[in-house]
């Protein structure tokens, strides 16, 4: 099949028709959401939930309480999520930054400056920075993670080999469609759920046509 890629707004409509409303993870505070962003790296969400439950009990997701934990205490709490030392360093760095003057002023930064500030923190890469910008700071961001790239490829886009390559190639095009922040949050949750269903169905090549997202050759 040849033709132009499906507009992202059309993808949102097709995913809604197939999946209905997909709930977003109900973090109660911005810091709790950032803890989830850090802990989910390179591990399954079920492991993250165990670590988050322990963190909630110990800190109630208050940055000050987390910073008062010893290294041994914090690494023990997040052990279920793996990579404890690296993730402990990331959590401490974000907690300290969030409480600092720079962190408190982050809401006033423009999108590029906010992204740069987040990327300067240890353990916060491009994907984590964009998820934080979208979910914590209310910025309009499409998330070009593995789930997003697989969907875009199925919809006919020329997708890069990694997050940043794809973002640089497609972000302006997607941004020009003018999806609201709420729509992009909704889309992020729907893409994750659709990605899971596609994997269970044998891949997007099999699942896409079932929900009206037929493969197109990029032009």
C-alpha positions as CSV (number, residue, x, y, z in Angstrom):
1,X,0.0,0.0,0.0
2,X,1.3,3.5,-0.9
3,X,0.2,6.9,0.2
4,X,0.7,9.6,2.8
5,X,1.0,8.5,6.4
6,X,-2.1,8.7,8.5
7,X,-2.4,12.0,10.4
8,X,-1.8,11.6,14.1
9,X,-5.2,13.0,14.8
10,X,-6.7,10.2,12.7
11,X,-4.6,7.7,14.7
12,X,-6.0,9.1,17.9
13,X,-9.6,8.6,16.6
14,X,-8.9,5.1,15.5
15,X,-7.3,4.1,18.8
16,X,-10.2,5.6,20.7
17,X,-12.6,3.7,18.5
18,X,-10.7,0.4,19.2
19,X,-9.8,0.9,22.8
20,X,-12.2,3.4,24.3
21,X,-10.9,5.5,27.2
22,X,-7.5,4.3,28.6
23,X,-6.8,5.5,32.1
24,X,-3.5,7.2,32.8
25,X,-1.5,6.0,35.8
26,X,-3.0,8.0,38.7
27,X,0.1,9.4,40.4
28,X,-1.1,11.6,43.2
29,X,1.8,14.1,43.0
30,X,4.3,15.3,40.4
31,X,7.1,13.8,42.4
32,X,5.4,10.4,42.5
33,X,5.1,10.5,38.7
34,X,8.8,11.3,38.3
35,X,9.7,8.4,40.6
36,X,7.7,6.2,38.2
37,X,9.5,7.6,35.2
38,X,12.9,6.8,36.7
39,X,12.0,3.4,38.1
40,X,10.4,2.1,35.0
41,X,13.6,2.3,33.0
42,X,14.7,-1.1,31.9
43,X,12.2,-3.0,34.0
44,X,8.6,-4.3,34.0
45,X,5.9,-2.1,35.4
46,X,4.9,-4.8,37.9
47,X,8.3,-4.4,39.5
48,X,7.9,-0.7,39.5
49,X,4.6,-1.0,41.3
50,X,6.4,-2.9,44.1
51,X,9.1,-0.3,44.4
52,X,6.6,2.5,44.4
53,X,4.5,0.9,47.1
54,X,7.7,0.7,49.3
55,X,8.6,4.3,48.5
56,X,5.1,5.5,49.3
57,X,5.1,3.8,52.7
58,X,8.5,5.3,53.5
59,X,8.3,8.8,52.1
60,X,4.7,9.5,51.0
61,X,6.5,10.8,47.9
62,X,7.7,13.8,49.7
63,X,11.1,14.9,48.2
64,X,12.4,16.0,51.6
65,X,11.8,12.6,53.2
66,X,13.4,10.8,50.3
67,X,16.5,13.0,50.6
68,X,16.7,12.1,54.3
69,X,17.0,8.4,53.5
70,X,20.4,6.8,53.6
71,X,21.8,5.3,50.5
72,X,21.2,1.8,51.9
73,X,17.7,2.6,52.8
74,X,16.8,4.1,49.4
75,X,18.4,1.3,47.4
76,X,16.6,-1.3,49.5
77,X,13.3,0.4,48.8
78,X,13.7,0.5,45.1
79,X,15.4,-2.9,44.7
80,X,12.4,-4.5,43.0
81,X,12.9,-2.1,40.0
82,X,16.6,-3.1,39.6
83,X,19.6,-0.9,38.8
84,X,19.2,0.5,42.4
85,X,22.4,2.6,42.6
86,X,21.8,4.4,39.3
87,X,18.1,5.0,40.0
88,X,18.8,6.1,43.6
89,X,21.2,8.7,42.2
90,X,18.5,9.9,39.7
91,X,15.8,10.1,42.3
92,X,18.0,12.0,44.7
93,X,19.1,14.4,42.0
94,X,15.6,15.1,40.8
95,X,14.3,15.6,44.4
96,X,17.1,18.0,45.2
97,X,16.5,19.9,41.9
98,X,12.8,20.1,42.4
99,X,13.3,21.7,45.8
100,X,15.9,24.1,44.5
101,X,15.2,27.6,43.2
102,X,15.9,26.3,39.6
103,X,13.5,23.5,40.0
104,X,10.7,25.6,41.5
105,X,11.1,28.0,38.6
106,X,11.0,25.3,36.0
107,X,7.3,25.8,35.4
108,X,8.1,29.2,33.9
109,X,10.7,27.9,31.4
110,X,9.8,27.6,27.7
111,X,9.6,24.1,26.3
112,X,13.1,23.9,25.0
113,X,14.7,25.3,28.2
114,X,12.6,22.9,30.4
115,X,13.8,20.0,28.2
116,X,17.4,21.1,28.6
117,X,17.0,21.4,32.3
118,X,15.5,17.9,32.7
119,X,18.2,16.4,30.4
120,X,20.9,17.8,32.6
121,X,19.8,15.6,35.5
122,X,21.4,12.2,35.9
123,X,19.3,9.3,34.6
124,X,16.9,11.6,32.7
125,X,17.2,10.9,28.9
126,X,15.2,12.2,26.0
127,X,12.3,9.9,26.5
128,X,12.1,10.5,30.3
129,X,12.4,14.3,29.8
130,X,9.5,14.4,27.3
131,X,7.3,12.2,29.5
132,X,8.0,14.4,32.5
133,X,7.3,17.5,30.3
134,X,4.0,16.0,29.2
135,X,2.7,14.5,32.3
136,X,4.3,16.6,35.1
137,X,4.7,20.1,33.5
138,X,1.7,20.1,31.2
139,X,3.7,20.6,27.9
140,X,2.5,19.4,24.5
141,X,4.8,16.5,23.7
142,X,4.4,13.4,21.5
143,X,6.4,10.5,23.1
144,X,8.6,8.8,20.5
145,X,9.2,5.7,22.6
146,X,9.3,2.2,21.2
147,X,5.5,2.0,21.4
148,X,5.1,5.3,19.6
149,X,7.7,4.5,16.9
150,X,6.1,1.1,16.1
151,X,2.7,2.8,15.7
152,X,4.1,5.5,13.5
153,X,5.9,3.0,11.3
154,X,2.6,1.1,10.9
155,X,0.9,4.3,9.9
156,X,3.4,4.9,7.2
157,X,5.9,7.3,8.7
158,X,9.7,7.0,8.1
159,X,10.8,6.2,11.6
160,X,14.4,6.6,12.8
161,X,16.4,3.9,14.6
162,X,16.1,5.6,18.0
163,X,14.1,8.1,20.1
164,X,16.0,11.3,19.2
165,X,16.4,10.5,15.5
166,X,12.7,10.0,15.2
167,X,11.8,13.0,17.3
168,X,14.0,15.3,15.2
169,X,12.5,14.0,12.0
170,X,8.9,14.0,12.9
171,X,8.2,16.3,15.9
172,X,7.5,19.5,13.9
173,X,5.2,17.6,11.5
174,X,3.2,16.1,14.4
175,X,3.2,19.4,16.3
176,X,1.7,21.1,13.3
177,X,-1.4,19.1,13.7
178,X,-2.2,21.1,16.8
179,X,-3.2,18.4,19.2
180,X,-4.0,19.8,22.6
181,X,-2.1,18.8,25.8
182,X,-5.1,16.7,26.9
183,X,-5.2,14.9,23.5
184,X,-1.5,14.1,23.7
185,X,-1.8,12.7,27.2
186,X,-4.7,10.6,26.0
187,X,-2.7,9.5,22.9
188,X,0.2,8.5,25.1
189,X,-1.9,6.1,27.2
190,X,-3.7,4.7,24.1
191,X,-0.4,4.0,22.3
192,X,0.9,2.1,25.3
193,X,-2.2,0.0,25.5
194,X,-2.4,-0.6,21.7
195,X,1.3,-1.6,21.7
196,X,0.6,-4.3,24.3
197,X,-2.3,-5.6,22.3
198,X,-0.2,-5.5,19.1
199,X,2.5,-7.5,20.7
200,X,-0.1,-10.1,21.9
201,X,-1.5,-10.3,18.3
202,X,1.9,-10.9,16.8
203,X,3.0,-7.4,16.0
204,X,1.6,-4.3,14.4
205,X,1.5,-5.9,10.9
206,X,-1.2,-8.2,12.3
207,X,-2.9,-5.9,14.7
208,X,-2.9,-2.6,12.7
209,X,-5.3,-3.7,10.0
210,X,-7.7,-5.0,12.7
211,X,-8.2,-1.5,14.0
212,X,-8.0,0.4,10.7
213,X,-4.3,1.3,10.8
214,X,-3.1,-0.5,7.6
215,X,0.6,-0.3,6.7
216,X,1.6,2.3,4.2
217,X,5.0,2.6,2.5
218,X,6.7,5.9,3.7
219,X,7.1,8.5,1.0
